[in-house]
């Protein structure tokens, strides 16, 4: 009897090691690298849009640009809350703050005022939202993770609405695309 107990415990030890290895791996990110990159970039982008929206509310002279800034704060805060919950469930750490001072175009924007600010902010938002829409379109169809795909698909119409709105504002202001 002792011999069979001894050999059973010899088998259990390697099985326990395999189980612990699998458990430790599961505690890390469960997303592939492309999905992880998308989630992290989307979170950083949401934070930046909120901060830029605050800047627009503070500095813009146009009521339309101020309202768009408010919309950025509202929509991107909501999207980031959903994305943060998704990221946490997948074991992905996302940024919780963004340093806009590192970006030369943002530093330039902070120095502007009046119509110059409005024009630069509008152009920045058009460019950013074109990139965002493209990234979310790719993730909505190409993500390996169903939850990431679902988040991208759900958020995409909001981003498309932002792009349509900011392009209309740009057109109304006589700007170029």
Secondary structure, 3 states (H helix, E strand, C coil): CHHHHHHHHHHHHHHHHHHHHHHHHHHCCCCCHHHHHHHHHHHHHHHHHHHHHHHHHHHCCCHHHHHHHHHHHHHHHHHHHHHHHHHHHCCCCCCCCCCHHHCHHHHHHHHCCHHHHHHHHHHHHHHHHHHHHHHHHHHHHHCCCHHHHHHHHHHHHHHHHHHHHHHHHHHHCCCCC
